[in-house]
Amino acid sequence: MRLEIRLGIAALLALLVLPLRVPAASPAPSRLEANADPIVRAAMARHGTPGLMLAVVDAGRVVLAKGYGVRSLPSGPVPDADTVFAIGSISKAVTAVGAMLLVQDGKLQLDEPAASYLPDLPERWRNITVRQFMTHTSGVPQVPRATSFAAALRRAAGEPMTFRPGSDQEYNNFNFAVIGKVVEAVSGQPYLDFMRLRVFGPLHMSSTGVRVESADRATGYTAGPGGGLRSGAPGFAAGDYGVPSGGLESTAADLLRLEAGLRDGRLLRPEATCQMWTPAVPPGTHYTWNFTPGWQRRVAGGTLVIAKNGAVTGFTSMIQMVPSRGAAVILLWNLKQPGNDFWAPTADLLQRAFGTPRPARGEDGAGGE
């Protein structure tokens, strides 16, 4: 059954992007590590990144899992696969998996107005679809954080739209605050309860959530005065409306379980996975990576790459997947500062490890976090 599901996903992806590259032989772990080390260490040195955890998958197997630096300054242990990091906006991709389960259940429609599920949305938002919120094509204004979702809506209600829904694209964290509330309304459960029941539990992602209890935890850092670093924590609470957008914590081991679950079809059927990875490309978009519901994607040389990055106080993260060869690169590190995003090093890793074409010149950054 699992083989049939995997072939089904590949076939459906081929309908979206042709041709798909034929995988080359998997690189030996020692050679892969030799390729990865200089790329990772150079990127860490460039920004003074304290610690980083790298995991690489090829042909559905974990072929490299390695920590670099320290999980806490000045001389803490090296990060490992079970070290807890805040993952920032990779939370959006995780939330999208939960939302697509509801689509798969027939309880949520991507092209239905979100107001059908959340009747208290502002009047001018009432025709914006769930898909438009999930692909950052909603046009809603950037909404400053408020004490509650209801308070944020009140602040946003009088603000002008950024653009006509569906006509353009602008990355906006509040889009997934809305989607988190849609998930709650449709499921009848608090966001984290639903995600534990339908996503984290079935995939055994036991270290994913908010304020995860673990002694194996990275300390986050931001730029401090005088060029040094200072520790900083994201500070989300379990009930915060921003959690579905950027408030989750996780580990490399749990993100590997998520990648495997998507690849093997353990949660989503192929049709739902393909919907989740189908891009919205409005006429006004300026993004070089296209946004899909919760994710981003690019195609180079016939190769489809699915990605999501994240950044939140003290932490930055990256996941990129090449579905045609069952490959993935996961990076978690404990520093957030401008430019420390690892888009270019991840492209280097995919190219060196798997021959995946790099983005065109100037396309390394995806414009979201």
N, C-alpha and C positions, 0 to 999 in steps of 0.2 A: 504493500500500500504506500509506504513512504517513497519508494522509487517512483511509483506512478505519480504521486503528488509533485515530486521534484521535477519530473519531465513535463508535467502540466504547467508549472510556473515558467519553465524555460520556453515552452511553446508559446505561451501567452505573451511573454516578454518579447519574443521574436516578432510578434505582430506589431509591437510598438516600435522596435528598433531593428532594422535589418541593414547589413548582416551583422550577426554577433561573431566575435572573434573566437576561433578555435583555441582552446587552452593549450599552452605548451606544457612540457613536463614540469612537475612541481620542483622548485629549487630545494636542494638539500638544506636542512636547518642551519648547518654550520656556514654555508655560503650565504644564506639569507641573513644570518646574524652579522656576518662580515660586511654585507651591503648596508644593513640597517644602522649599525653602530655609528659610522661617521656622519650619516645624515642626521640622526637623532642628537648626537653629542654636539654637532656644530650648531643646530638650532637651539639647543638648551644654552650653550655658551653665549650665543648672540644676545640672548635676553636675560641671562642669569637665572634660568629656571631651576628652582631647588630640586624638584623630583618629578619623575615621569614613569608611567607604566605603559608599555607597548605590548599589544597582542596582534598576531597575524594569523589569518586562516587561509588555507589553500585547499581546493578540492574537498571542502567540508571538514578539514582537519586543522587543529591548532598546530602550526608549525613553528611558532616562536611566541614565547611569553617572557618578557624580560623587564625588570625594573632598573631605573637609572637614578642616580643622585640619592636624595633623602626624602622621606615623607614629611619630616619636620626638621627645621634648622635648630641648632647648628650641625648636629651629628646624629640625627635619628636613623632608624633602620631604612634600608632600601625599600621602595614600594614593591608590592607583590600583587598577584592577581586578585587577592581578597582585600586590598587596601581600599577604603571608602573615600571617594572623591565626590564633590558636588559636580553635576554634569551640565548645569545650565540648560541651554535650549535643546540639547538632546532630549530633554523632557518633552518637547513638542512632538518629536518622532515617536516616543513611547506612548504619549497620549493618543497620537493618531492610530496606533495599533488598537488601543481600547475602543476608540470611536468606530473603527472599521469592523470590529466585532459586532457592534450594534447595527451597523449597516448590513453585515452578513446575516444577523438575526432577523432582518426585516423591520427593525424598530426605528431606524434612523435613515433618512434619505438625504444624500449629499446635495441634491439640487432643490431641496425644500428650504424655504426661508428659515433661518435660525429662530426667528420670532414665533414660528409655529410651536417651538419647544420652550422658548423663553419669552412669554408675552410682555414682559416688562422692558424689553429693549427699547431704546429711543425711537420715536416715530420715523425719523429719516433712515433708520437702520432696518426697517421692517421687511424690506424685500431682499436683503442680503442673504445669500444662500449659505448653507453650512460649508459647501465646497469653497466658496469665496473667502470665508473666514479661514479655512484650513490652508489656502494657497496664497494668503496675503494679498488677495485681490479685492478685499472688502471696501477699501477706501475710507475706513473709519479713522478718526484722528488718533494721534498718539495720546494715550491717556496716562497721566501721572498716577503713581501709586496712591491709593486711598485706603482708608481703614476697613473698607468692605467693598464687595462687588457692587452692591447697590449704590454706595457713595460714589464709586468710580463712574457708574452709569450717569448719575446726576451731574457730575462734573463734565462728562463728555456730551451730554444731551444738547447743550447750547453751542458746541464747537462745530465749525463747518467741516464737511467731508473733505478729505484730502483729494479725492478724485471720484468720478462716477464709478460705482461698483462694477467690476469686471473689465474696466477700460485700461487699467494700469496695475502696477504691483509695487507695494512698499512693505518691507518687513516691519512687523508691528507686534510686539509681545502681547498686546491686549487681544489680538485675534484668538489666541489659545486660552486666554482667560475665559472668553466666551465659549470656546469649545469644551473646556472643562466643565462649565456650568450646563452645557447641553448634555454632556455625558451623565451628569448627576440627575438632570431632569428626566432623561429617557430611561436610565437604569433604576431610578428611585433609590439610589445609594450615594453616600458621600464618595467623592472622587477616589480617595485612597482605598476605601473598602472595595469599590468596584474593581480597581486595578489589581488589588491583591487577589481577588476572587477569580478574575478572568485572564489576567496576564502574568503577574508575578508568581502566583501560586502554581499554575500549570507548568510554567517554565522553570520553577525552582529558583527564582530570583530572590533569594532570601535576604539579600543585603541591599535591596532597592526600596527607597521610600523617602521619608523626611526624618531627619535627626536619627539616622540608623544607629542602633546600639552596637558598637564595635570598638575593641581596643586597637584594631588595625585601621587607623584613620589618618589621612593626610591633613596637614595644616595648610590652609590657603594663605597666599601672600599677594600683596599689591605693592606698587611702587611707593616708597616712603620718602620722607624729606631727605635731601642731600644725596639722592641716588641710591639709597639703601632699600631694603624691603621691610614691610611691616605685615604682621599677620592680620587676617580679616576673615570673618565667617559670613556666609550668605544670610543667615538669620531668618529663614522661612519657618513657619509653624505649620502643623499638619493641615489646618483648615484654611490656609491662605488661598485666596482665589488665584494668585500667581503661580502656585505649585505646578499646574498642568503645563504652564508655559516655560518655567525655568527653575523650579524649586526642588527637583528630585536629586537624590544622591544615589550612587551606584558604585559598582566595582567592575574591573575588566572581566572578571569571571562571569558576572551577571550579564554584562553586555554581550559576551560571547554566547551565553545561553539565549539571549534575545535574537542574535544573528542566526543561530542554528535553528531556532523555532520558526523564523521567517523563511529560511532556506528550505526547511523540511516540511513546511505546511502544517505545523502542529497546532497553530491557532487559526490562521486565516487560510481560506481556500484560495486557489490561484486567482480566481476572478477578483476577489477582494484585495489581494496583494497587488495585482495589476492596477486596480483603481487607485490604490494608495500611492503608486509610483507613476501615475500618469500626470504629466505636467500641465499647468495652466500657463499659457504664453499669450498674455493680452497684448494688444497692439502697441501700448505705450511702454512696455517693460524695458528696463535698462540692465537687467541682471543677466550675467553670462551663464550662471547656473539657473535652471528653471525650477521654480517651486512646484512641488506636488503636495497633496494633502499630508502635511507634517514633515516632509523630507525635501531634498533638493537632488537634481540629477544633471548630468552632462553626458554627451556622446562625443567620442573622439575616435576616429579611425574605425567606426563601427562598434566600438565598445561602450556599453552603458555602465555608468558609475552612479551609484546611489549614495548620498552622503547626508550628514547633519553634523553641524558643529555646535558648540555651546560655550558661553562665557558668563560667569557670575562672580561676584566678589571673591577673589582669591583663587579661582579655578578656571581652567579652560579645558575643552574636550573636543574630540573628533571621532567620527566613525565614517568610514567609506567602504562600500561593498561593490564587488564586481560580480553580479549574479550569474553571468555566463560561465564562470569558472568556479563558483562557490568560494570566492575569495573575499577577504575583508582585512582592513587595518583599523585598529582601535587604539587611540592615544588618550590618556588622561594625565593631566599635570596640574601642579599646585601653584600656578601663578597666573594672574590676569593683569596685563598691561598692554597698551597699544602695540599692534604689530606682532604680538606673541600668539599667532593663531594657527600655525603649522599647516596651513593649506598647501603651501609650496613644498615643504618637506614630505607631506603625505603623498603628493603627486610624484615626488622623486622616489618614494618607497614603492608605490604601485608600479612605476616604470622599471625600476631596478629589479624588483622581485618577480613581476609578472609580465613585463613588456606592455603594460597598459599605457596607451598614449597620454602624454601630458596634455593639460588644457592649452588652447591657443595662447599666444603671448598676451599677458594682461588679464587672463581669466582665472588665476589661482584663487583670488578672493571671491567669496560667494555673496557677500553683502548681508549676512545675517549672523546673529549669535544667540 
